[in-house]
Amino acid sequence: MADQNKVTVGSENVHVSATVKPLAPKQSSAAPSRSAALPAMQAPIRDQRAQRPAIPGAQRRQPAPAPRRKIRVPRARRMRLSITKIDPWSVAKVSFLLSIAWGIIQVVCTSALYAILAAAGVFTSVEKLVTSGSITAGSLNVASFFDFGKIISIVVVFAILQVLLIVIMSTLAAFIYNVVAMLVGGVHVTLGDD
């Protein structure tokens, strides 16, 4: 069949004639391929979905919203522990070293304090005060009390005695704690990881 159509281009009329022939499918002895059949099958399915009548009251099924991710703040771990036994030998060693350090601090502080007081003239003014008083100079020698060597030796002896007392008392306290911890269960401590 020949169709003649009149087309207007700009201000001029143009006559176009064309012959339209439908393409016939190729006749082959083999079965048609799947790829050729799929587009023909999918077109009617799409048309049916588009032409479906809407059901009143029914809503389209919407995809579920994505779940919100909770931001996890790491919690500090806490552990509850109990001190059930203290080794007396380790307590003796630690207390010995700490008391020696404390003794050295005492000797250094005494030396510094003596140097400050001697520079300020405190010892000479005390000596003048004692000699000018009612006490006679021959019976009491005040300068011998304020001798640096004598004061430091007294502090060193006191520090050594203090070391011995601290070591003995702390070791004895560790033994007593172990006995009490067997009866009560010890001291409970909560440790946290901050």
Secondary structure, 3 states (H helix, E strand, C coil): CEEEEEEEECCEEEEEEEECCCCCCCCCCCCCCHHHHHHHHHHHHHHHHHCCCCCCCCCCCCCCCCCCCCCCCCCCCEEEEEECCCCHHHHHHHHHHHHHHHHHHHHHHHHHHHHHHHHHCHHHHHHHHHHHCCCCCCCCCHHHCCCHHHHHHHHHHHHHHHHHHHHHHHHHHHHHHHHHHHHHCCEEEEEECC
